[in-house]
Amino acid sequence: MSSQPLNSKDDSDEIPPPQRPPSPPPHTTFSARNIHVPTFSAFRPRDIRVPSPQSMNHIAWSCDGKRLGAVGIDKVVRLWWPDKSVSRLAVLVGGGYVTPGLTQMELRSATMFSGGHVDDVDYLSWNPTHPDLFCTSSQKDRRVVFWDTRRTPRAPAFCCAPGSDPDRAAESRYIQQLQLKYSPVQTNYAPDGRTILYTSAGKQMFVLTYGVEGEDAKEQWRQADREPPPRDVQSCRRRHRAHPSIGAYDTHLDYPSLSVVHSTPAHVGGCVAAALDPRGRYLASGGHDSIVNLFDLSEWICSRTITACDNAISALSFSHDGEFLAISNAGSYIDICATETGVPLHRVPALGPSPTVSWHPSRYVIAYCGQTKIREGGPPPSAWISLFGPGMSN
């Protein structure tokens, strides 16, 4: 694995600058609200390459931001403790203060989680109430597996080396393994960590619940016995509401009944991404039409539309304070926009299209991943993970 800044034309195509919309109302600007905006243009991505013919599909932070997990290239889950070997306090470097902890990531430092899946892992979700608990899912083996980082032995160094056999990794003791009837595509925890919504390859939504079933039984995850809502679902969760995107509509479902409360047209050609503002103000949705809509959750109206992207949207993520929205798409870049104005602030170059993007839960740092482009006469494609934000540049 190598780490290097993205500054070579061989690695990326020329990225067009985003189009700026008309000036927003003065009262919505950062200066009017006394909010300091990071100088995103001063930062450079930290790129980590993983030799693999397959793409890294998903990356996610633990709820405390101390762990970063990635899946997609095989049946193994890889976790990093970015701050573990470096002081979390700022250190004086060249006359300026930086926080370098998150840059200390190498393939050999990853902890391997294996033994839960028999095929490639597609998705990873962290429990929002406990930083050691997470689950993974695979469409091919139709499993959702639950893990506890405290139960996992350190994998031998050879298991982390490029080209090593993941089957030889030290098997982890997963907490529970669920075999599902339908292939899970995405999993989303409820805020209390005791309910999971998962969407299937057939574009339906199902529910997993954590609790006791029967007498003297321990708590465990099980499939909830209820009918799934309509097809074509992309979901996210907040409190006791489900906010799925059904086809070209954004729909508000009540939980646990999953009855439709409200539905509104949102996109042309289908909605494929959704994210909730941590402040509870907005639901963001993105579609194949390259448009991002921000819906006011108090009135359920589209308060603004972001048209900065030139390609189909693949994922959305709000920063911890809700002020910034990161947008990944079919292009080789990530857009960072202001939530309250919709103004594009910076276009982050990437080694290729990214299927996901995730803000750190307490810092202005994003993580994203994917696969390098196939170029005629060039090297074979490889998987990659990138970090962008303060302290990430080499």
N, C-alpha and C positions, 0 to 999 in steps of 0.2 A: 504494500500500500504506500502511496506517496502523497505528500501534501504540498501543494504549490498554488500560487495565485493564478487566476485565469487572466493572462495577458497576451496570449499567443493567438494569432489569426488562424493557426492550424487547428486550434481547439474549439473555436467558436466562429460563427458567422457574424458579419456586421449586424449589429442590433439597432434598428431604427429608434429614435427617441419617441416617447409617448406624446400624443397630441394633448395640449393643455386646453381645458375647457374655459369658458368665460369666467371672469373674476367672481368669486363667491361673495355673499353678503358680508360686510365687515365684521359683524358681531360673531360670525362663525369661525373666523380665522384664529390661528394659534396665538398671535400677538394680542388680540383682543381678549383672549381667555387666559393670558399669562402662562402659556405652556411652552416649555423649551423643547424644540425639535432637534433630534440628533442630526448631525451633518452626514447623512447617508452617503453622499457623493465622495466623502473622504475615506470610506471603508472599501476593502477589497474582499472577495470571497476566499474562504479557506477550503480548498478542494481536496478530497480524499478519494483516491481511485482504488477500486477493488477488482482485480482481474477476474472477470466472469463473463460468459457469453449471454447471461441474462441480466435483466434490469433490477436495480434496487427499487422495490415498489412502494414501500411506506416507511416513514420515520416519525417518531413521536417522543416527546419529553415526558418524564414522570411529573407528578403534580408539584413536587418541590423543586424541579429543575435540575436535580443532581444527576439524573441518569438520562441517557439518550439511547433509544432502541431503534434498530433497523432490521427489516425483513425483505425478502423477495428473491434472493439469488439461489436459495436452496431450502432445505427443511430445518435449518438452524436459525435461531434468533440470536442476534449479537447486541450486547449492551455495553455502553461505555459509561464510566464514572469520570466525566471530564475534569471535575475539580478535585479528585481524590489525591493526586500527587502534587498539587500546587496549592499554595496558600490562597485562600479566597480574598485576602486583603489586597488592595492595590499595591503595586510595587513601582518604584521610581525607575523609569527607563528613559534615558536620553532627555531628561528635564521635564517629562510629562508623565502623568499617571495613567496606567492602563491596567486592565484586569485580564491577564493572559490565561486564566485557568482553562477556559473552554477550548483553547487551541491545542492542548496536549492530548491529541487523539491519534492513535495509530492502530492498525489492524491487529497487531500482536497484543495490544492492551485490552481488547474486547473480551468480555465474558460470554461463553457460549451456552446457549440453552437448547438442548436437544432431547430426543426421546419421546416427545409428545405428538409429533406429526410423522406421517409416513410419506408425505409429498411436500412440494414447495409451499412455504408459508407466504401468505399474501398481505396480512394486515395485523397491526398491533395496537392495542388500546390500553392505557394506564387507568387504574382505579383512581378516581378523583379524590378519594378520602384516605388513601394509604399509599405512600411512595414506593413500597416494596411489591405491590400487587399489580399484575397486568394479565391480559389475555391475548392470545393470538388465534388467527383463523386461517384456514386453507380451503380454497374452492375445490381443489382436486380430491382431498381426502374427506371433505365435508365435516371437519372437526373444528370445535372451539376448545382451546386448551388454556387452563388457568395456572398461573405461576406465582411463586413467591421467591424473590431474589435472595432471601436469607436461606433457602434450602438448596441453593445451587453450588456445587463444587467448582473450583477454578479449573477451566479447561487447560489441558497441556498446551505448551507453546506451539507444537507442530500443528495443532488443530486450527490455529488462527492463521497459519501461513497460506498464501495464495496457492490454489490447486490442491490443498489437502482434502482428505476424504471426510465430509461431515459426519459420516456414520461412525468414525473412530473417536469423535469427541466424547468427553465424559458425559454420560447421560444425566440429565437433571431430573430431580424428583418433582414433577408437576403436582399441583394440588388436586386438579380434577380434569377429566377429559370427557367432553360431550360429543357423541356421534349424532349428527343432524340428518334429517331427511333431505334438506335442501342445501345447496352450496352457499356458504356465507361469503359475502363480498366485503361488507364493512360492519364493524361493531361500534356501538356508542353507549357508554355508561351513563346512567342517570346520575344526578349530582350526589345522591346518597350512596352510590356505589353498590346498590343492591338490586338494580334492574339494568338489563342491557337490551337495547334494540339492535337487531341485526337485519341487514338487507340481503336478499338472496340473489343469485344469478338470474332468477326468473323475475326480478324486480318486484319482489314482495317484501313486506316487513314483518318480522316475528319478534317475540319477546322472550327473554330469559330472565328468571327471577331467582334470588338467593334467599333460602329459608329452609324451614324444617317441613318434611313431608312424612306423615305417619308418626307413630309413638316412639319415643326414645331414639329418634334419629338425629344425627348431626346436621348442621346447616350445610347445604350444598346448592349448586346451581342446577336448575332444571328448566325444561321448556314449558312456558306458560300455556295453559289450555284455553286458547282463544283464537277466534278466526282472524286471519291477517287482514289488514286494510286493503284498499284497491292496489292494483299493480302499478309499476313504473314509479318506484319510490326511492328517494335519496333523503336520508333523515338526519336530524340532529336533535338534541334533547336539552331542555331546561325546566327545572322544577317538575310540575306534573303536566307538562304539555309536550307533545311531539310536534315537530315542525318539519314534515317531509315535503319534498318537492315531487309532485306527481305529474309526470309527463312535462307539459309546458306550464304547469300551474304550481304556485306555492300554496300549500294547504296546511291548516292548523287543526290538529287532532286533539281531542281530550284524552287524558289517560286516567284510569286504565281501560276505559270503554273503547278507545280508539275511534270514537265517532267524530265525524267531520264538523268542526266549529265554523271554519271559514276557509274559502278557497278563492284565489284571485289569479288571473292570467299573469305570467311572468316572463316567458321566453318563447322565442321562435325556434323550433327544432329540438326542444327538450331541455330540461334543467338537470345539470349533472353535479352541482356542488352547492353546499349550504353551510353556513356558519352563524353562530349566535354571538352577538356582542356580549362580553362578560358583564357589562353594566346593565344588561337587560333592555337596551333601547332599540336595537336593530336586529333584524334577520337579513343576512346577506345571501343572495342566491346568484349562481353563475350558470351560463348555459352554452350550448353549441354556437349560439349567435355572437359569442365573444363579449357579451354584455354582463355587467354585474349590477343587480338591483339591491337597494337598501330599503327594507320595509320597516316602518315605524310600528313597533309591537303594541303600542298603546292604542293606536287607531287603525292599524293594519292597512296602511296605505304606503305606496312607494314614494318615499321622501326624496330620493335622488337616484340617479343612474350613472354608473361609471363606464365610460366607453374607451378607456385608455388602451385596452388590449387589442391586438390585431388577430388573435387566434381563439379557438374554442377554449373555454375555461375548464380546468381540471380540478382545482382545489382552492379553498379560501381559508384564511386564518386571521383572527383578530389578535392584536397585541394585548398584553395583560391589562392595560388600562383602557382598552377599547378605542384608542385614538388613531390607530393605524390598521390598515387592512392589507395583508399580503395576498397576492393573486398569482397562482401558477397556471400555466396554459400550455398549449401545444407548441409554443415558440420556445427558443432557448434563452429564456429570461424569466425573472420574477418581478412583478410590479408591486411597489409599495405606494399606497394612496392614503390620503387623509380621510378619515371616516366622516367627519362633520361637513366637509366641503366636497369630497369626491375628487379633489385635485391630486394628480399623480405627482409623487415626491421624488421617486428614484426608480430606475429600471436596473435590476441586478442581473448581470450576465451569468449564464449557467452553461455547463458542459453539454447540455442537451435538454430536451423537453422534460419537465418534472411532473410526475403524477400527483405530487403532494407537496405541501409546505406547512410548516408549523412554527409559530412563535414560541420562544422561551416563556415560561409562566411568570417570570419576574424581571426579565431583561429585554432590551431591544435587540434581540438576536433571533434570526430565523434559521431553521434547518430545512433542507430540501434534498432530494435525491433523484436518481434516474439512471439513464444509460447514454453513453456517448453515441454520437451519430456514426452511421456506417458510411465511410468515404471510399470511393473508388481508388484502389491502389494504396490506401492508408492502412494503419494498424487495425486489428480486430476490435470491435466495440468492447467496452468495459463498463462495469457498474461504478457509480460514484455517489459520494455523500458530500454536501457542501454546507458550510456555516457562514453566515454573513452578519456583521454587526460590530460594535465596539470591541476591540481586542482580538478580532478574528484574523486580520491580515498578517502575513508573514513579516 
